[in-house]
């Protein structure tokens, strides 16, 4: 048996993959953790569990790549799948890609991931692996062996796999700096109100400050470059936006989501930074783009979200959509001011050298720039077809 490479988060599902693969006869096992900005303690826990189980362990830090190459396009595309800024979705292709490349380097004979058969991540991660290591077969024990969480816990205890407190953990959480997803337990019931304890990044209405906070975000070609006058990298902009929106209770999302396999499920997210940056970005686009562009961009953004949700990051259609999105964003340079207050977020000002707006033309007080009197003819022909139709029908 050759080398088995496990895409390893260090959670229950991927931890039990180690003894399971050993039972199948794989002696030579590497575990690969791709760091897209999940909590440092998760990355440390993965390393510790790998050490206990004696695998050849690798941590790949792709945080800046994730911010620059995945979150930035998401901002430009106003990433929105039924209200969800696609935080888990856009990280998965990158995890697949980097794990694939590492696997090839390590001489993997097989890849193993811990995704279940009901979610979207199996599609996204496997696609990333196949795109960049098409020859290497993939095993998904949780899916293929129909495993349940309670079976996994019992099995881990039997073989002495380090799963720590997994037993008491009710929520299944996925996290990177673009957002947190909280699933499982009673949250699966659409009628169950999310308990306060599931939220870690956003203040409750009660705890949020009693004073409104204003923030100014500056974009250059659709990319956030300054927050409150302070220069930021894309990653810093997201981290800072998470703090600002989070402390004001902005960015909680409770929604019904239609999964790729056709399942409708209830989902909870906290995406404070994504909500703040995308709200600001949309406001700037509205200032610098024309009417037809805005209408069409909304359609393009929606298609982009569908493709991103499915993890089809390298599809030619995605390239086409990004080409249009980048073209619109080439003029998306300027500043947006927003006010946050107890979970509300309002745009209160915008400014750009590329604004397709003329104060003189729009003003009721200016009679020189665009004289009202010239409009008479234009107004007269408005609705001609409707008039003719009415005449015909009598
Ligand atoms: N439903 C979301 C998506 O498909 C998030 C899934 C995250 N996984 C988790 N275990 N919380 O993008």
Boltz pocket constraint, residues with backbone or C-beta under 6 A from the ligand:
constraints:
  - pocket:
      binder: B
      contacts: [[A, 86], [A, 88], [A, 89], [A, 120], [A, 121], [A, 172], [A, 173], [A, 174], [A, 181], [A, 182], [A, 183], [A, 257], [A, 267], [A, 309]]
      max_distance: 6.0
